[in-house]
Amino acid sequence: MIPISTDSEPLKSPVRILHLEDSAADHALVRLTLRRSGLVHEIRQVETLDEFTQCVMQKNNDLILADYRLPGFTALDAWGIVEKQADHPPFVLLSGAIGEAAAVDAMRLGFADYLLKDDMARLPHVLQRALEVAEARRAREQAAADLAESEQRLADLAEHLQTSIEEERAAIAREIHDDIGGALAAVKFDLAWIGRHGSDGALREHVASASEMLQHAMDASQRLMMNLRPPVLDQGLVAAVRWLAESFERRTRVPVRVSASGETMDLPPALQLVAYRTAQEALTNVHKHAQAGRVHIDLSDHEGVLTLEVSDDGRGIAPQMLRKPRSFGLKGLQERARRAGGWLDISSRPGQGTSVIMSLPLTSTDPKAGEQP
């Protein structure tokens, strides 16, 4: 709102107005009109474009009021100086020599408002509206900037958490391999020795039963280790995805066909991990929800872009399910692809299967995306 003085609440910050006007009489009329309206203000008159430029560069004006035609230039020239500022004050035209077409063009350029000098009584209202609109614009821009900053912080946190998860997975996988796997292997050797040297039949039966249970434990630890951080990733993405597909097929009895543009792909480790986790999550969703009869995985690294598509012939996903606020698995994949400079799309229709497509540039815009543990 324009500051207006009252007996109960005196104002401390006057509105600072820069008035571009070559007529002393018109400037005096503006001052009188604003004073009568109760506006607390400071107004400075300038007549030349050089003076105007100097005042604008000082960035200490709340509002600019300008005649349209001045000696040697117009308000459009003045506007060309003002619009270069990122957060310029509202610019209001006050002229007696401007047609409606010129006024409309000025508004399209970004002028806050215009008023004819014959209608000077409306000046306080026009200025008030211009200031309110400018304040609302600044508030929107600040809110948008705050939102963008908050979203960036959340994205950075999500990236940090994902990197921490991958590092923890790798650490657990190493521990399973080095400690648990080693201990189980030692126990297996001891049981084998007891079985070879024991003569009692009951003892041999217990050794055989224990050996069988031990083998189950070793298989489970191996499976856990591979799920956490499969060593096959060191052999390349194609080999890792083929292993993932074979494991899925053995576990679910759902056939999986893998197609690749080549048996080896020269990929950064970070992108390999992003693609592998995407395929892993997509297959998990197929197993949990799709009721599919077959799955197809396609890998391609043509034209500097890594493309992964996991499609099934299952029951599909309803559109409202894709928009569920708590569908974090797929949202996490989309965010991970975005952080790597790519995108992930989910195409599905009820009863017609689902296709998850991920595309990543082979030169990642964020080398830390999906960081290799």
C-alpha positions as CSV (number, residue, x, y, z in Angstrom):
1,M,0.0,0.0,0.0
2,I,1.1,3.6,-0.5
3,P,2.2,5.1,2.8
4,I,-0.3,7.7,3.9
5,S,0.2,9.6,7.1
6,T,-2.3,9.5,9.9
7,D,-2.4,11.1,13.3
8,S,-2.3,7.8,15.0
9,E,0.4,6.1,12.9
10,P,3.0,8.4,11.4
11,L,4.9,6.8,8.6
12,K,8.7,6.6,8.6
13,S,9.5,5.5,5.0
14,P,8.3,7.8,2.3
15,V,7.8,6.5,-1.3
16,R,10.8,7.6,-3.4
17,I,9.6,8.7,-6.8
18,L,11.8,9.6,-9.8
19,H,9.9,11.9,-12.1
20,L,11.2,12.2,-15.7
21,E,9.5,15.4,-16.8
22,D,10.8,18.5,-18.7
23,S,7.9,20.8,-17.7
24,A,8.3,22.5,-14.3
25,A,4.5,23.3,-14.3
26,D,3.6,19.6,-14.8
27,H,6.1,18.5,-12.1
28,A,4.6,21.1,-9.7
29,L,1.1,19.8,-10.4
30,V,2.2,16.2,-9.7
31,R,3.7,17.3,-6.3
32,L,0.5,19.1,-5.4
33,T,-1.7,16.2,-6.3
34,L,0.4,13.7,-4.3
35,R,0.6,16.1,-1.3
36,R,-3.2,16.6,-1.3
37,S,-3.7,12.8,-1.4
38,G,-1.8,12.4,1.9
39,L,1.0,10.4,0.3
40,V,4.2,10.5,2.2
41,H,6.8,10.8,-0.5
42,E,10.1,12.1,-1.8
43,I,10.1,13.1,-5.5
44,R,13.0,14.1,-7.7
45,Q,12.6,15.6,-11.1
46,V,15.1,14.9,-13.9
47,E,14.8,16.2,-17.5
48,T,17.6,14.5,-19.5
49,L,18.3,10.9,-20.3
50,D,21.8,11.2,-18.7
51,E,20.4,12.4,-15.4
52,F,17.7,9.7,-15.5
53,T,20.3,7.0,-16.1
54,Q,22.4,8.2,-13.2
55,C,19.4,8.1,-10.8
56,V,18.3,4.7,-12.0
57,M,21.8,3.2,-11.5
58,Q,21.7,4.3,-7.9
59,K,18.8,1.9,-7.3
60,N,17.2,4.0,-4.6
61,N,13.8,4.6,-6.3
62,D,10.5,2.9,-5.4
63,L,8.6,4.1,-8.5
64,I,9.4,5.9,-11.8
65,L,6.9,8.4,-13.2
66,A,7.7,9.6,-16.8
67,D,6.3,11.8,-19.5
68,Y,6.1,10.1,-22.9
69,R,7.7,12.7,-25.2
70,L,10.8,14.6,-24.0
71,P,13.3,16.7,-25.9
72,G,15.4,14.3,-28.0
73,F,14.0,11.0,-26.6
74,T,10.9,9.2,-25.4
75,A,9.9,7.2,-22.4
76,L,10.7,4.1,-24.4
77,D,14.4,5.0,-24.3
78,A,14.1,5.4,-20.6
79,W,12.4,2.1,-20.3
80,G,15.3,0.5,-22.2
81,I,17.6,1.5,-19.3
82,V,15.2,0.5,-16.5
83,E,14.3,-3.0,-17.9
84,K,18.0,-4.1,-17.7
85,Q,17.8,-4.1,-13.9
86,A,16.7,-7.4,-12.4
87,D,14.4,-5.9,-9.8
88,H,13.5,-2.6,-11.3
89,P,10.8,-0.3,-9.7
90,P,7.4,0.0,-11.5
91,F,7.4,2.4,-14.4
92,V,4.3,4.6,-14.9
93,L,3.6,6.8,-17.9
94,L,2.0,10.2,-17.2
95,S,1.6,12.0,-20.5
96,G,-0.7,14.3,-22.4
97,A,0.8,13.3,-25.8
98,I,0.3,9.5,-26.1
99,G,-2.2,7.7,-28.2
100,E,-4.1,4.6,-27.0
101,A,-2.0,2.4,-29.4
102,A,1.2,3.7,-28.0
103,A,0.0,3.2,-24.5
104,V,-1.0,-0.4,-25.2
105,D,2.4,-1.1,-26.7
106,A,4.1,0.4,-23.6
107,M,2.1,-1.9,-21.4
108,R,3.1,-4.9,-23.5
109,L,6.7,-3.9,-23.0
110,G,6.4,-4.0,-19.3
111,F,5.3,-0.6,-18.1
112,A,3.2,-0.8,-15.0
113,D,0.5,1.6,-16.0
114,Y,-0.3,4.9,-17.9
115,L,-2.3,7.9,-17.1
116,L,-3.2,11.0,-19.1
117,K,-2.3,14.4,-17.5
118,D,-5.9,15.5,-18.0
119,D,-6.9,12.8,-15.5
120,M,-4.3,13.9,-12.8
121,A,-6.7,13.3,-9.9
122,R,-6.4,9.5,-10.4
123,L,-2.6,9.6,-10.1
124,P,-2.5,8.5,-6.4
125,H,-4.7,5.5,-7.2
126,V,-2.6,4.6,-10.2
127,L,0.6,4.8,-8.2
128,Q,-0.9,2.7,-5.4
129,R,-2.0,0.0,-7.8
130,A,1.4,0.0,-9.5
131,L,3.2,-0.4,-6.1
132,E,0.9,-3.2,-5.0
133,V,1.4,-5.1,-8.2
134,A,5.1,-4.7,-8.0
135,E,5.2,-5.9,-4.4
136,A,3.0,-8.9,-5.3
137,R,5.4,-9.7,-8.2
138,R,8.4,-9.5,-5.9
139,A,6.6,-11.8,-3.4
140,R,5.9,-14.3,-6.1
141,E,9.4,-14.3,-7.3
142,Q,10.8,-14.7,-3.8
143,A,8.4,-17.5,-3.1
144,A,9.4,-19.2,-6.4
145,A,13.1,-18.8,-5.5
146,D,12.5,-20.1,-2.0
147,L,10.7,-23.1,-3.4
148,A,13.4,-23.8,-5.9
149,E,16.0,-23.6,-3.2
150,S,14.0,-26.0,-1.0
151,E,13.6,-28.4,-3.8
152,Q,17.3,-28.3,-4.5
153,R,18.1,-29.0,-0.9
154,L,15.7,-31.9,-0.9
155,A,17.3,-33.3,-4.1
156,D,20.7,-32.9,-2.6
157,L,19.5,-34.7,0.5
158,A,18.0,-37.5,-1.6
159,E,21.3,-37.9,-3.5
160,H,23.2,-38.0,-0.2
161,L,20.9,-40.6,1.2
162,Q,21.1,-42.7,-2.0
163,T,24.9,-42.6,-2.0
164,S,24.9,-43.5,1.7
165,I,22.6,-46.5,1.0
166,E,24.9,-47.7,-1.8
167,E,28.0,-47.4,0.3
168,E,26.2,-49.2,3.2
169,R,25.1,-52.0,0.8
170,A,28.6,-52.4,-0.5
171,A,30.0,-52.5,3.1
172,I,27.4,-55.1,4.1
173,A,28.1,-57.2,1.0
174,R,31.8,-57.2,1.8
175,E,31.2,-58.2,5.4
176,I,28.9,-61.1,4.3
177,H,31.6,-62.2,1.8
178,D,34.6,-61.8,4.1
179,D,33.2,-62.7,7.5
180,I,30.0,-64.7,7.2
181,G,31.0,-66.4,4.0
182,G,34.4,-67.4,5.3
183,A,32.9,-68.7,8.6
184,L,30.3,-70.8,6.8
185,A,32.9,-72.2,4.4
186,A,35.1,-73.2,7.4
187,V,32.1,-74.9,9.1
188,K,31.4,-76.8,5.9
189,F,35.0,-78.1,5.8
190,D,34.7,-79.2,9.4
191,L,31.4,-81.0,8.8
192,A,32.9,-82.7,5.8
193,W,35.9,-83.9,7.9
194,I,33.5,-85.2,10.6
195,G,31.5,-87.0,8.0
196,R,34.5,-88.7,6.5
197,H,36.0,-89.8,9.8
198,G,32.9,-90.6,11.8
199,S,31.8,-94.3,11.9
200,D,28.5,-93.9,13.7
201,G,25.5,-94.0,11.4
202,A,23.5,-91.5,13.4
203,L,26.4,-89.1,13.5
204,R,26.7,-89.3,9.7
205,E,22.9,-88.6,9.3
206,H,23.3,-85.5,11.6
207,V,26.3,-84.3,9.6
208,A,24.4,-84.7,6.3
209,S,21.4,-82.8,7.7
210,A,23.7,-80.0,9.0
211,S,25.5,-79.8,5.8
212,E,22.3,-79.4,3.9
213,M,21.1,-76.6,6.2
214,L,24.6,-75.0,5.9
215,Q,24.4,-75.0,2.2
216,H,21.0,-73.2,2.4
217,A,22.6,-70.6,4.6
218,M,25.6,-70.2,2.2
219,D,23.2,-69.9,-0.7
220,A,21.1,-67.3,1.2
221,S,24.2,-65.2,2.1
222,Q,25.4,-65.4,-1.5
223,R,22.0,-64.2,-2.7
224,L,22.0,-61.4,-0.2
225,M,25.5,-60.3,-1.2
226,M,24.6,-60.3,-4.9
227,N,21.5,-58.2,-4.3
228,L,23.3,-55.7,-2.2
229,R,26.2,-55.2,-4.5
230,P,26.6,-57.8,-7.3
231,P,30.3,-58.3,-8.2
232,V,29.1,-59.1,-11.7
233,L,28.7,-55.3,-12.1
234,D,32.5,-55.2,-12.4
235,Q,32.1,-57.2,-15.7
236,G,29.9,-54.5,-17.2
237,L,26.2,-53.5,-17.3
238,V,25.1,-56.0,-19.9
239,A,26.5,-58.9,-17.9
240,A,25.0,-57.6,-14.7
241,V,21.5,-57.1,-16.3
242,R,21.7,-60.6,-17.8
243,W,22.5,-62.0,-14.3
244,L,19.6,-60.0,-12.8
245,A,17.2,-61.4,-15.5
246,E,18.4,-65.0,-14.9
247,S,18.0,-64.7,-11.2
248,F,14.5,-63.2,-11.6
249,E,13.5,-66.0,-14.0
250,R,14.7,-68.7,-11.6
251,R,12.9,-67.1,-8.7
252,T,9.6,-66.3,-10.4
253,R,9.4,-68.7,-13.4
254,V,8.6,-65.7,-15.6
255,P,10.7,-65.8,-18.8
256,V,12.9,-62.7,-19.3
257,R,14.5,-61.8,-22.7
258,V,17.5,-59.4,-22.7
259,S,18.5,-57.6,-25.8
260,A,21.6,-55.4,-26.0
261,S,23.2,-53.3,-28.7
262,G,26.5,-55.0,-27.7
263,E,28.0,-57.4,-25.2
264,T,30.1,-54.6,-23.7
265,M,29.4,-50.9,-23.2
266,D,31.9,-48.3,-22.3
267,L,30.0,-46.6,-19.5
268,P,31.0,-44.6,-16.4
269,P,30.5,-46.7,-13.2
270,A,28.0,-44.2,-11.8
271,L,25.7,-44.6,-14.9
272,Q,26.0,-48.4,-14.7
273,L,24.8,-48.3,-11.2
274,V,21.8,-46.0,-12.0
275,A,20.8,-48.4,-14.9
276,Y,21.3,-51.5,-12.8
277,R,19.2,-50.2,-9.9
278,T,16.5,-49.1,-12.4
279,A,16.3,-52.6,-13.9
280,Q,16.3,-54.1,-10.4
281,E,13.4,-51.9,-9.2
282,A,11.5,-52.5,-12.4
283,L,11.7,-56.3,-12.1
284,T,10.7,-56.0,-8.4
285,N,7.6,-54.1,-9.4
286,V,6.8,-56.7,-12.1
287,H,7.1,-59.5,-9.5
288,K,4.9,-57.7,-7.0
289,H,2.2,-56.2,-9.1
290,A,2.3,-57.0,-12.8
291,Q,1.2,-60.7,-12.9
292,A,3.1,-60.8,-16.2
293,G,3.7,-63.8,-18.4
294,R,6.9,-62.5,-19.9
295,V,9.4,-59.6,-19.6
296,H,11.7,-57.9,-22.1
297,I,14.8,-55.9,-21.2
298,D,16.4,-53.8,-23.9
299,L,19.8,-52.0,-23.5
300,S,21.2,-49.6,-26.0
301,D,24.1,-47.1,-26.0
302,H,23.6,-45.6,-29.5
303,E,24.3,-42.0,-30.3
304,G,25.9,-41.1,-27.0
305,V,22.8,-42.1,-25.0
306,L,22.3,-45.0,-22.7
307,T,18.7,-46.3,-23.0
308,L,17.2,-49.0,-20.8
309,E,13.6,-50.3,-21.3
310,V,11.9,-52.9,-19.1
311,S,8.5,-54.0,-20.5
312,D,6.1,-56.6,-19.5
313,D,2.7,-58.0,-20.7
314,G,1.1,-57.8,-17.2
315,R,-2.1,-56.1,-16.0
316,G,-0.6,-52.6,-16.3
317,I,-0.9,-49.7,-13.9
318,A,-3.8,-47.3,-13.6
319,P,-2.9,-43.7,-14.1
320,Q,-4.0,-42.7,-10.5
321,M,-1.6,-45.3,-9.1
322,L,1.3,-43.6,-10.9
323,R,0.3,-40.3,-9.1
324,K,0.2,-41.8,-5.7
325,P,2.1,-39.6,-3.2
326,R,3.8,-42.5,-1.6
327,S,5.0,-44.3,-4.7
328,F,8.6,-43.6,-3.6
329,G,10.2,-46.5,-5.6
330,L,9.4,-45.1,-9.0
331,K,9.8,-41.5,-7.9
332,G,13.3,-42.3,-6.6
333,L,14.2,-43.8,-9.9
334,Q,13.0,-40.7,-11.7
335,E,14.9,-38.4,-9.4
336,R,18.1,-40.6,-9.8
337,A,17.8,-40.4,-13.6
338,R,17.3,-36.6,-13.4
339,R,20.3,-36.2,-11.3
340,A,22.3,-38.1,-13.9
341,G,21.1,-35.6,-16.6
342,G,18.5,-38.0,-18.0
343,W,14.9,-38.9,-17.6
344,L,12.7,-41.9,-16.7
345,D,9.2,-42.5,-18.2
346,I,6.6,-45.0,-17.2
347,S,4.1,-46.0,-19.9
348,S,1.2,-48.2,-18.9
349,R,-2.4,-49.0,-19.6
350,P,-4.6,-51.3,-17.6
351,G,-4.5,-54.8,-19.1
352,Q,-1.9,-53.9,-21.6
353,G,1.4,-54.1,-19.7
354,T,3.9,-51.6,-18.5
355,S,7.1,-50.1,-20.0
356,V,9.7,-48.4,-17.9
357,I,12.1,-46.4,-20.1
358,M,15.2,-44.7,-18.8
359,S,17.5,-42.5,-20.9
360,L,20.9,-41.1,-19.7
361,P,23.5,-39.1,-21.6
362,L,26.8,-41.0,-21.5
363,T,28.4,-37.7,-20.4
364,S,26.5,-37.1,-17.2
365,T,25.6,-33.6,-16.2
366,D,26.2,-34.6,-12.5
367,P,29.1,-37.0,-12.1
368,K,28.0,-37.8,-8.5
369,A,24.5,-39.0,-9.6
370,G,24.1,-42.6,-8.5
371,E,27.7,-42.6,-7.3
372,Q,29.5,-45.9,-7.4
373,P,30.3,-47.2,-3.9
